[in-house]
């Protein structure tokens, strides 16, 4: 069962939606234009119910099949938000908004799910109900959690939920998936070292916060190298180092460092938080200063459910003839919150030989649209076959 002919027919139209979204990116929960466009399209398609304002700016559409003998309800989710990146693609439909860009392909995800919604609204060749979920603020805002906290799963009786992400480096339209832990938990830390500032020519009269922070940058790497069991995945990265003075002849009073922790298991998450606090407190004490550590827990590990993953892979093979075992991904994905509430699976669709996501020259590949739309439609038609 290859790509559906209907999506080949609709590809130009879906591509036009995608490029319009690309040209008008919106960040986090500020997806007002995007959400309005999605709402308008879903109503135009004839969805049985369209509700906006779920999770602040999320949109939900409900499509009922020709029959409903088993009472099954499946959710399909796409993310809508862009990134605070200045686009460098030179495309004729490049972002018209300064320092905002669809650099992760959420424009493609939204357009593909709209395409699937149009097809499912036309055919309704399934037994049950489909809930199409358009989510804001995946890029660090936790929009998926907010939609769940708004009671989305219970309100529409969603029993299973499926998501998709494009993947540069994979052949266009091919698929990859893995069961169990897939995307990492994403935490952040913010550490301020406070010493005693003074003249750079008189370091003996100071407590040097720069030395403390520098020692910490190196010591934090021992969490992965010497504290964690080597068979576990963990990344600790310091990504920002800022002193309270910009002068060349001043030892600063304070230094702030920031960074991220990526883990695949709860015990590694606990270990990282514990050791960051212990290491920084110990270094500060050694030099006679202080360390104030704030550890923020972000997205949890995204865990695919076994049965739904097997089914999603089978559908992918039906659509494209190929579904590989995906690697572990140390990036985060707030679809994790939806998979904590309901069984489901998240799959990767190939974007071809393009720039990586989160790169200013990235662009979603429109040739992937038929495969992505077909996968979503087949998830519904095979999971809830017409009575």
N, C-alpha and C positions, 0 to 999 in steps of 0.2 A: 504494500500500500504506500506508494510514493507521495510526494508533495501533492496536495489537492489542487486540481485544475482551477478551482474558484480563486485561490490565492494568486495564481499566475495572472488571472484576469484582473484581480484587484491590486496587483503590485504597484502600478503607477500611481493609483490613488493613495495607497498607504504610504508610498515614498513621499508624496507631496505633503501628507500630514507630518511625516517624520522631519522633513526639511524645514517646514514651518516651525515646528517645535525647536529644531536646532538653531534656527535664526533668532528665536525668542526665549532664551534660557532663563530659568528662575531658580533661585537658590533656597534650600531648606524648606521651610513652611510657606515661603512667599510665592507659591505656585498658583497665583490667582488666575492669570491668563490661561495657563495650562489646564488647570482644573475646570475652568469655565468651558474651554474647548472640548475637553473630555465629556463633561456633562451634556453639552450640546449634541455631540456626536451620538452618545448613548441614547438620548431621547429621539434623535433622528432615526436611529436604527430600529426603534420600537421596543426597547427593553421594557419589561413589565414594571420595573421600579428603578428610579435613579435618585440617589441621595448624596448630597454634598455635605461638606463640613464634618466628616468623620475623621478624627485625628487632626482637627483644625481645618486642613485644606484637602483632605482625602476625598475621593469620590468612589461610590459603590454602585454598580449596576446589577440588576437581577434579571435573568433570562430563564423562563420556564420552558421545559421540553414539551413535546407533543403529548406526553403522558407523564404520570408521576405515581407509579404503582408501588415503588419501593421507598419513596421518601428520601432519596439520596440528594445531598447538596455538596457540590465541589466549589472551592474557591480558587481563582486564578489571579495572581498578583503581579503587577508591574510597578516599578518606581518611576517617578516623574521629575525629580529635582536635578539640577545641574551643579557644577562646581565653581568656586571662586578662582577661575583661571582665565588668563587672557589668551584668546584663541589665536593660533598662528598657522592655520591650515590654508588660508588664501582662497577658500571656497566661495563661490558666488552666493551661497546661502549661509555664510559664516555668521557667527553671533553679532547681533547689532547692539548688544549690551556690554559695556566695558567691564572687564574683569569678571565675566560670567560666561561659562561655556559648558556645553554638553560633552564633557571629556570622558564620560564613562558609558555612554550609549543608552542612557535612560530615555532619550528621545526615541531610539529604536524600540526599546522595550514597550513604551507606551503606545507607539504606533502599531506594533505587532499585536498587542492585546486588543487594541481598538479593531484591528482587522479581524481577529478571531471573534470578537463580540458581534461584528456586523454579520459574519458568516453564520454564527450560531443563532442570531436573531432571525435570519432569513430561513434557515433550514429547520431548526428545532428538532433535529433528528436524534433525540436522546430522551431517556426516561428519568426525569428528575429536575433539578434546578442548578443553574450555574450562577455563581456570584463573582463578577469581575471586580477586582480591587485595584484602584489606582492610588498609590501611596506617595505622599510627600516625604521629604527630609530623610532619605536613606543615608545621605552623605554626612553622617555624624549627628543628625538631629533626633534619631530614634522615632521616626514617623511610624514605623511598624508597631512599636510598642504603644504609641498613642492611639492608633486605630484599634488595637486590641483592648486597651484600657477604656475606650469608648464603648466597649461591649459588642464589637462587630461580629465576633464569632458566634455568640449566643443569639444576637438579634436576628441573624439570618440563618441560624442553625447549620453553620458550615461544619462539615464532618471531616473533610480532607482539604489540603491547600497545596498548590503547586506554584513554583516560581522559576524564573529563567534569567540568565545573564549571558550577554555576548562575551566571546573570549578571543582576543587577538592571538595569532599564532596557530590557531586551529583552522583546518580547511573550512571554507565557507559552507555553512549549512550542516556540518557534521556536529555530533554531540559527544559530550563526556559527562560522567556523573560518578559519584561514589556514595556508598552507604556509610552511615555513622557520622562521626565528626568530619566536617568538610571545610568550613571557614573558621578562622580563629576568633577567640574572645579578644576584644580590643579595649585595653585599659590605658589610662594616662596618668602620669605623675608630674607634680609641680613642686619643686624643692627650692627653698630659699636658705642659703647659708649666710649667717650674720657674724661678722667679726668686729674688728676695730680698725676703722680707716685711718689713713695717715699719708705722710710724704713717702714717695717711692724710694727716696734716698735713705730713709730711716725705717727699714722693715722691722727692726727689733722693737720699735715702739708700737707696732701694729699687731693685729691678729688677722692674718691675710685670708680673706674669704675666697680670693681667686685660687689660692693653693688648695684650700679645702674642696672647692667645687671641682677643680681639676683632678684631684685624687679620687673624688667620687665618680667622675665620668669613667675612669679606668676601673675602679673597684666594682662598679655595677655590672661590668661585663663578666665578673666571676660568678654571678648568679647562674648564668647559662653554662659557664665553663666548669664551675666547681661545686655548685650547690644542687643543680638539677640532674636527675638521672639522665644520662645521654640518650636513652631511648625515647625520651619525651621531647616534644617540640616546644621551644620557648625562645622568644626574641625580646631582648631589652635594648632599646635604642634611645640614646640621648640626642635630641634633635634641636635644642635651643640652649644657648649659653649667653647670658646677658648680665653685665656688671652695672652697678649703680653709678659708675663714673666712666666717662669717655676720655678723660685726660690721660696723657702719656706718663705723667709724673705723680699720679695718685693711686694709692692702694685703696680699692673700694671697700666701703663698709659692708655691702651686700652683693651677692651674686645669685641669680635665679637660673636654674636649669629646668628644662622640661623634656618630656619624652614619652615613649609608648612602650607597652608590654603586650606581646601577642602570645597566647597560649592555647593549647588544645584540650586541656584537662583541668577540672576545678582545683585539684591539688597543686598544680603548677601555678595557677592564678594566686592561690593563697600563699604559696612559697614566695613568689615574686614580691607581693605586697609586704610580707613580713621581712624579707631580707633587704629590700630597699630602705625601709625604716631603720632597721638595725645598722646597716652599713653607714648610712648618712649620719645617724646619731653618734656612732663610734668615731667616725672621721672628725666630726665637729668637736667632740669631746677631746680628742687627741690634740687638736690645735688650739683648744681653749675658746672655741666659738659655739654657735648654736645652729641647728638645722631644723627647719620647719617643713615637714613632708605632708603633702596632700596627695592621696591616691584615689583616682576616680575610676570606678568600675563602669565600663561602657557596654558594648554589645556582648552577649554571651556567645559561647561556641555554637555555631550553626550545625545542627545534627540532623541528617537525613534519616528518615525511618525506613527500615529494611524492606517491608512489603511494598511501600509506595515507590521506593527507589527502583526495585526490580521491575515494577510495572512501568515507571517512567522510562527506564532504559529500553524496555521492549517496544514501547511506543516510538521512541527515538529511532530504533533500528527499522521499524516499519516505515517511518517517514524518510529516512536518509540512507538506510542500509548500514549505518555505522554509529556505534555508541561505545566509546572507549572508557576505561577506568580513569577518572580524573585524579590529578594529584591533590594532596593537601594544599590548602591555600591559607597563607598567614595573614591575608587581608580579612577585614571584617564584613559582615552582612547582616543587616537588622531584620531580614526575613527570619532570622533565628528566633525572634520573639513569637512569630506566627507558628513556627514549628514546635515551640514549647507548648502552645495551646492546642494544636491539632496535629495529627499525623500528616505527613506529606513529604515532598521532595523538591529539590532545587537542582536544575540542570544547566550546563554550559552549552551554548551554541556557537559554532566557529564564526569568527569575524574576518578570517583570512590574514594575509601578511600586512598588517597595519601597525601603526604606532601603538604603544601600550596604552591601556586606560590610564587616566589622570595625566596624560601628556598633552601639551598645547597643540600638537599636530595630529592627535587622534581623531578619527571619524568612524562612525558606525557604517558598516557595509550594507547597503540596501539590498544586495543580492541574497542576504540571509533572511529577508522578510518571509518568503514563501515557506521555508522550512520552519521558522519559529512559529508562524501562525498555524501551520499544519499540526505541529506538535501540541499546541494548546487545544486545538479543535479535536484532535484524536484522543487526547487525555479524557475529554468529556464524552465523546461518542463511544470509546471503548470501555470506559469505567462505568458508564450509565447507558448501555445499549438500548435502543428504542424497543419498546414492548411490542 
